[in-house]
Every structure is written in C-alpha cells, then in structure tokens.
Amino acid sequence: MNLRELRGSIVALVTPFTAEDRIDRRALQRLVEFQIESGTDAISPCGTTGEAPTLSEGEYEEVIGTVVETVKKRVPVIAGAGSNNTAKAIQLSKLAEKLGADGILSVGPYYNKPTQEGFYQHFKAIADAVGIPVLLYNVPGRTGANIETKTVLRLAQIENIFGMKEASASLPQMMELLRSKPEDFRVYSGDDAFALALIACGGDGVVSVAANQIPRAIKELCDAALRGDFVTARQIHYKYLGLMNANFLESNPIPVKCTLAMMGLIEERYRLPLTPPSEETRQRLRQILQELGIIH
C-alpha cells in the first residue's frame, strides 16, 4: 500500500512482557490478530505505547520481526524507530526496513531540545538513509520541544516523508498545518480525544492508544468521520471518551496495559521506570470497562 493513501485507525501497539521480563511473542501475535480481525488500518509497534525506550536492540528486532511476520502484509506496519541520537535513529530505521516494515514512525528528539533547523536536519538525515516512508511524530509534552508548522512544511517537501502524527494537543497548530500542507501529506491525531476534531478539520485519522482496547470502535469512528457522517462519529466519540481520557490517568502505557490484562489479552507487566497503577486508578479503569461492557 502507498502510505500516502493511508487513512483511518493506526494502533500504537503495546509490547507485552512475560513474568521473566522477556517479549511475550504469543501475546504479541494475539494482539496483532485482534487488530486485523477488528479492521485496524495499520499497526505501529515500538512507539511510546510500546515502551520502546526500554527495549534492547535485540528485543526491538524481535518485536518488529514478530509483528511483520504475523501481519503477512495484510495491513501496513509502521515501526517506531525514533531516538534523540540521530545516528541511532538512522540505525533503528534501517533495521526496521530490513525487517520488512512498510514505514517508520520517527519522534522528535527528546531531551536535547533541538532548534527548528535541528529538527529539519535530523528528520532529513533519517529520510535520506532509508527507502521506506517516514511518519513524523510531534509530542512536545514528552519530548520538551515542539516541531513548528513551518518546519513540518519544509520536511513535507522530502519525497519519502509522507505525514505527521500530531500530538501537540494544540488544535490551532493542527489546523494551521492542515490548511497549509501538500494535498498528499497525511496528518493523524496522536491523541484519541482529538481524532474526531482533527478529521473534521481535514485530517486523516489517528495513531491510537485506545485501539488496543477497542479497535473496532476506533476504526468505525474514523470511517464515519472520514465519510462525513459526524452524527455517528460523535456518538462513538462520546461513548468512549471516558476510556480515551482514562488511558492517561497515569503515564501511557500504564492504564492501557492494565486494562488489556483485565481483558485477558496480556499479562500485566511493565518495565521500570513504569510501574503498576495505583489502586484508585485500577478501580476506575475496571469501572469504565464494566460500564462499556468490555469486561463483566
């Protein structure tokens, strides 16, 4: 698939671990099949939600390889391959390409706080190093620095940079990008709660945390909004808005992994510095899942 044609729901996939703190391949395969059966348009492993900073290179290779092998080209795989070290980001991007990923998701360098020229040169170097499409990822709440619209528009001129995962939580910034971008440059919300608004303003979908739990609903929300059926899209949005927000009661992916364990899809295992949720958060999550009929 030409990723410039990709619209809809892209799941930001969690990484399941075993009690021995290894990659749980069986659970990972189950999660991939759950996504495909539910109609998810693309799968993005090894991002923030996948606890990528805690994965060794061997584990990164295992996760991407397992996802690609399980997907069998049924949907695109867009592998997280970001780093605040440009050379390492290039290394991970080349590895993802070698493993058969259809594209890469590349987050803005965190902690370093580069200038706008630094952002441009970082992403240009990555795009120049690989032959597969690159999806930019702006999440200043985690990285400490915002990729400005003027920089994104410069990057959009690079042939294999096909879009942006926008998680700035700034609707004015999103609208500025949507108004000014090239027609075939894709913009996806990086926050579930902004997906409906972004699509209504001309965006293309969402890279979704909640799609781990409710993949069919997120797919249906995106499809309805993309065809202009905002009555249906609003109904789905408001039905699941509480869950979307609850996924950030504590640092992502703590709540989503906790709920996936409640759903029987994974073991509830985290890697430090992430820890299990508080009992208050756990009870709130359980209540929301029960109210939605996801668990009993």
N, C-alpha and C positions, 0 to 999 in steps of 0.2 A: 504493500500500500504506500502511495505517496503521502507522507506525513503532512504535507500542506493541505491535504483533503481531510485530515482527521478532525472530527468534531464530536462532542459528546462527553461521556464519562470515562476518565482515566483514573484507575485506582492507584493511590500511593500505598503500595503493599507493605504490610508489616513483615518483619523477619521473625519466624518462630524459633525458639530455642528449646533444647531438651533440658532435663534435670541436671545433665552433666555439662551444661553450658556449651553445647555444640549446636550447629544448624540442624533443625528438625526437618529433614528432607521430605518425609512423608506428609507432615503437616503443611509444608510449603506447597507440595503438589496438590493437596486437598484445597488449599486456598485458591490456587490458580484455576482449578476445575470449577470451583464455586463461582469465581468471577466470570469465566467463559460461559457457563450454563446460565448465568444471570444476565448476560448481554452486555457486559462491560466492553467498552470500545477499545481500550488499550490498558496495558499493565506496566506500572513503573516501580520496579523493585530498587532497593538500596538507596532510597532517599532519606529524608529526615525521619519519616514514619517507619522506615526500615532500619533505624538505628545504625545507619552507615558509618558514623564516626567510630563505632566500637568494633567494626569488622576488620579482621586481618585481610591481607590481600588474597590469601588462600580461601578464606570464607566468602569474600566478595566474589571470587571466581566460582565458588560452589553455588552461591545463591543465583547469580546471573545465569550460570550454566543450567541449573535445575529449572529455572523459570523458562528459559528459551527452549529447552528440551521438552518440557511439559506442554508449553503453548503450541508447539509444532506449527507455527506460522498462522494460527487461527486468528490472532489479533496481534497488533504491533507490541513489541516490548521496548520500552523507553527506559534505559537503565540509568539510575543515578550515578554520576561519575564526577562529582564536584570536589573541590578542595580549595583551601586558601593558599596552597602552593601550586602555582601554575604548572610546574613540571610534573607534579604528582597528578594533577587533574588530567593532563595530557596522557600520562601513563595509564590511568584508570579508563580513560575514554578509548584508548587504543585496545585495551584488554576487553572492554565491553563490545567493541566492534569485532574483535577476533572471536569472541564467544557467540556471536550471531545476533546481538541486539540490533533492533531496527533503527534506534536513535538513542541519544543520550540526553539526560537532564543535568544541566550544569548550574549549580548555585553560585550566587555572587560570593566572592571570597569573604570569609568571616574573620573577625578579629583584626585583620590587617587594616580595615577601613580604607581601601584604595580611593584615589580620586576618580573622577569620571573617565579620564584618559586611561587610568589604570584598569578600570572595568573593561573598557573597549579593547585594550591590548591583550588582556587576559583571555577574553572570550574569542578574540580573533585568532590568537595562538592556538587555542583548542580546536576551533573550526578548521583552521588550516592543516591541523595534524591528522584529522580523521576524514573518512569518506562517507560517513553516515550523518544524518541530520542532527542538529543541536537545538535543544529547547532551553532557553534561558530561564533562570529562576530567581525572582526578586522577592526576598523575605527579610526586609530590614529589621524586623523585630527580633530576628535570630542572628543576623549577620552583623548588625551595627551600622550598616551603610545602605543607602537607597540608590538603586540604579535609575537615574533620571530618564524621562521620556526622550530627551534629545539624544542620549546615549543609546537607548534601545533602537531609535530610528536609524542611527548610524550603523548599528550592528545588523539591522534588518536588511541592509544592502548586501551583506555577505551571503553568498549563494546557499550554503547549507545550514544557515541559522534560520529555522522555519517558524519559530514562535516564542512565546513568553508565558511562563507560569507566574502570574502576578498575585503576590500575597502581601502587598503593602498595606492592605486594609484602608486604602485611600481611594474612594470611588472617583473623586475628581481626577486623580492621576490616571486611573484606569480609563476614564472617558477621554482624557487628553490623548492617550496612546491609541485608543480605538478610532478617534477622529482622524488621526494623522498617519496611521500605519499604512504600508502597502496592502493591497486587497488580499493577497495570498499569505500574509503574515498572520499566524494564528495566535490568539490571546485566550488563555484559560485562567479561570479563577484558581487561586491557591487556597482559598477558604470556601468550605461548603456553604456557609451562610451568605456568601456574596455571589454564588453561582447564578442564581436567578437574575439578580440585578445586572451582572456583567453580561449575560446573554441578551437581556432586554436592551442593553446599550450597544449590542453588536458583537459581543464576544462569542467564543466558540465552544465553551464547555467548562469543565472543572477537572483539576487533579485532586482527587477526593480522598479524605481520610474516612468519612462515613461510608464510602463504598465498600470498605472492608466488612462492615456490618450489614448494610442494606444496599447491595449492589444493584438490584433490580429497580429499587425506588429512585436511586440517583440517576440511573440510565433513563428511566421514564420521565423524571423531572427535566433532564437535559433535552430529551427528544421533544417533549411538549413545548418547552420554551423555544427551541430552535425552529419549530414549525409555526410559532406564533400563537400557540394555544396557552395563553397565560392564565386562564381560569384554572385549567388542570395543573399547570406548573406551580401556581400559588398554593393550591390545595396540598400538593405533595410537599412543597417547601415548608409550609406552616405545620404540617403534620409531624415532620421530622426535625424542625428547627431546634427543639429542646435537646435532641440527641446530638445534633451538629455542635451546639454550644457546649454540651456536657463533655464532648471529646477534648475540651480544653480546660476542664476544671482543674486539671494538673497538666504538667508538661506532656505534650504529644510525644510518643505514643502510649503513655501510661494508661489513660482511660480506654482507648480502643483495644489494647491488648487485654485489659481486664475484662472487657465485655465479650471479646472473642472467646476467652476462656469460659465465661459463663454460658456461651452459646455452644460449647463443646468442640470448637474448631481448632484450638491450640492449647498448649499448656501455658499457664500464666508465669512466664519467665522474662525477666528484664536483665539488662546489663548496666552495672554502675557506670556513670553516676545516676542512672534512673533507678527508682525503687518502686515497690508496690504502692498503690494509692492508699490514702487514709481510709479508715473505716467509714467516715462520713461520706467521702466520695464514692466508695464502693456501694454503699446502700443507695445513694442517689442514682447511680448508674443502673443498679438492679431494678429500682423502681421504674425508671424510664423504659427499660427493655420490657418489663412486665406490662406497663401501660400500652406499649405499642404492639404487644402480643408476640414479641420476638422470642421471649422465654416465658415460662409459666411459673 
